[in-house]
Amino acid sequence: MSEFKKARIEDKEAIDQILRNCPCSSLEYNFTTLFLWQDIYNIEYKIEDDILYMRNGQDKKSYLFPCGTGDLDKAVSNILKEENIRFYSLSEENKAYLEEKAPGRFDFYERRNDGDYVYLRESLATLKGKKLSAKRNHINRFIAENPNWKYETITAQNIEEVKRMHEKWCRLVDDGTKHGLSEESCAVKKALKYYDDLKLSGGLIRANGEVVAFSLGDRLNSKTFLVHIEKAFADITGAYQIINREFVLNNCMDYEFVNREDDTGDESLRKAKLSYRPYEIVKKYEAKEKA
């Protein structure tokens, strides 16, 4: 039996090979997500018989639904042999599977804060329609106030500028009240450190010679691109809107959908994500064993 362990950058190819054969549409089924957040959420993984297992938490009892080309029934049965287990980020299909596989064993709870926001790439790229007119207006103002702006792909030549911009962004927004900011900052720094190894796709907006916004992401599945990080200076009108549009135009052209992750329950972030009119919000459930 293989053992659970933390993911190393060297494990990316093996894990990606499994994930390419998983019909999963949520952010958890992505190597970059695992690698960036594993220390914060105590995530471990193992691959056994062509099945990827992941679990998290201090007690190592909370499991992501397994995936892969191996025997899924056997994989779930292996987990169900344990006592006092939980499942996190279950899809509707996963939930139905467990209800049939282990009838009456679990209580299920929808986790709205964990739901992924999925958009049509075409909608984010064009911002057509009356409901997205405010986004277009913000972009137009940004262009009017910054006529020398430009979009650049993140490369070895400019990534140090991105790191400095992120450090400045953190100093500006850290007023001591934003829960999880330091954890997020660690994840962003890790993404930039391992940018090439993770094979991330990134872009930035430059205005007056300075980096004022950037975004990073990679493939989630054959139809969906996953945006992991988006940062912009909030005091620059339209900076967030233009990095959103330009990143989709330049980095997501081969995909039908763009997953912009969850809102973590943050009200302002939820309002912003809803304002872009998502195609769907991926429902996720937690399963807890009944007392």
Residue pairs with C-beta under 8 A, 6 or more apart in sequence:
1 48
2 46
2 47
2 48
3 46
4 44
4 45
4 46
4 53
4 55
4 60
5 44
5 45
5 46
6 38
6 39
6 43
6 44
7 15
7 31
7 34
7 35
7 38
7 43
7 45
9 35
9 194
9 197
9 198
11 31
11 45
12 31
12 35
12 197
12 198
12 199
14 47
15 31
15 34
15 45
15 47
15 52
16 31
18 47
18 50
18 51
18 52
18 67
18 68
18 69
19 29
19 30
19 31
19 52
19 67
21 67
21 68
21 69
22 29
22 52
22 67
22 68
22 221
23 221
24 67
24 91
24 221
25 91
25 116
25 118
25 220
25 221
25 224
25 259
25 282
26 89
26 91
26 116
26 259
26 282
26 284
27 33
27 116
27 220
27 226
27 259
27 261
27 262
28 34
28 54
28 64
28 89
29 64
29 67
29 220
30 218
30 220
30 226
31 198
32 191
32 198
32 200
32 218
32 226
32 228
33 226
33 228
34 43
34 45
34 54
35 190
35 194
35 198
36 187
36 190
36 191
36 228
37 43
37 187
38 44
39 186
40 183
40 186
40 187
41 56
41 57
42 56
42 57
42 58
42 60
43 54
43 55
43 56
44 54
44 55
44 56
44 60
45 52
45 53
45 54
45 55
46 52
46 53
47 53
47 68
48 70
48 75
49 70
49 71
49 74
49 75
50 68
50 69
50 70
51 66
51 67
51 68
51 70
51 71
51 72
51 75
52 66
52 67
52 68
53 63
53 64
53 66
53 75
53 79
54 63
54 64
54 66
55 61
55 62
55 63
55 64
56 62
56 64
56 88
57 86
61 82
61 84
61 85
61 86
62 85
62 86
62 87
62 88
63 79
63 85
63 86
63 87
63 88
64 87
64 88
64 89
65 76
65 87
65 89
65 90
65 91
65 94
65 97
66 72
66 75
66 76
66 79
68 75
73 101
76 97
76 98
76 101
77 101
79 85
80 101
80 102
80 105
83 289
84 289
85 289
86 286
86 287
86 288
86 289
87 94
87 98
87 106
87 285
87 286
87 287
88 111
88 284
88 286
89 111
89 114
89 284
89 285
89 286
90 98
90 108
90 284
90 285
90 286
90 287
91 282
91 283
91 284
91 285
92 283
92 285
94 285
95 108
95 285
95 287
98 105
98 106
98 287
99 106
99 108
104 290
105 289
105 290
106 287
106 288
106 289
106 290
107 287
107 288
107 289
107 290
108 285
108 286
108 287
109 285
109 286
109 287
109 288
110 283
110 284
110 285
111 284
111 285
111 286
112 265
113 262
113 263
113 264
113 265
114 262
114 264
114 284
115 262
115 263
115 281
115 282
115 283
115 284
116 259
116 260
116 261
116 262
116 281
116 282
116 284
117 259
117 260
117 261
117 262
117 263
117 273
117 274
117 276
117 278
117 281
118 224
118 257
118 258
118 259
118 260
118 278
118 279
118 280
118 281
118 282
119 257
119 258
119 259
119 260
119 276
119 277
119 278
119 279
120 256
120 257
120 258
120 279
121 225
121 248
121 252
121 253
121 255
121 256
121 257
121 258
123 132
123 276
123 277
123 279
124 244
124 245
124 248
124 252
124 258
124 276
125 245
125 248
125 249
125 252
127 135
127 136
127 139
127 245
131 277
132 276
132 277
134 275
135 241
135 244
135 245
135 275
135 276
138 237
138 238
138 240
138 241
138 242
139 238
139 241
139 242
139 245
140 238
141 237
141 238
142 149
142 207
142 236
142 237
142 238
142 239
142 241
142 242
143 149
143 238
143 242
145 237
145 238
146 207
146 208
146 236
148 207
148 208
149 205
149 206
149 207
149 242
150 205
150 206
151 203
151 204
151 205
151 206
151 246
151 250
152 158
152 203
152 204
152 206
153 202
153 203
153 250
153 251
154 162
154 195
154 200
154 202
154 203
154 204
154 214
154 216
156 196
158 204
158 211
159 192
159 195
159 202
161 204
161 211
162 192
162 202
162 204
162 211
162 214
163 189
163 192
164 211
165 204
165 210
165 211
165 212
165 214
165 231
166 185
166 188
166 189
166 192
166 214
166 231
169 231
169 232
169 233
170 181
170 185
172 233
172 234
172 235
173 181
173 234
174 181
180 264
187 229
188 229
188 231
191 198
191 200
191 216
191 228
191 229
192 216
195 202
195 216
198 218
199 218
200 216
200 217
200 218
200 228
201 216
201 217
201 218
201 225
201 251
202 214
202 215
202 216
202 217
202 251
203 214
203 215
203 243
203 246
203 247
203 250
203 251
204 211
204 213
204 214
204 215
204 243
205 211
205 212
205 213
205 214
205 232
205 239
205 242
205 243
205 246
206 212
207 236
207 239
212 232
212 233
212 236
212 239
213 230
213 231
213 232
213 233
213 236
213 239
213 240
213 242
213 243
214 229
214 230
214 231
214 232
214 243
215 227
215 229
215 230
215 231
215 243
215 244
215 247
215 251
216 227
216 228
216 229
216 230
217 225
217 226
217 227
217 228
217 229
217 247
217 251
217 252
218 225
218 226
218 228
219 225
219 226
219 255
220 226
220 259
223 255
223 256
223 257
224 255
224 256
224 257
224 258
224 259
225 251
225 252
225 254
225 255
225 257
225 258
225 259
226 258
226 259
226 261
227 247
227 258
227 259
227 260
227 261
228 261
230 240
230 243
230 244
230 247
230 260
232 239
232 240
232 243
233 239
234 240
240 272
244 276
248 258
252 258
257 279
259 282
260 273
260 276
263 269
263 270
263 273
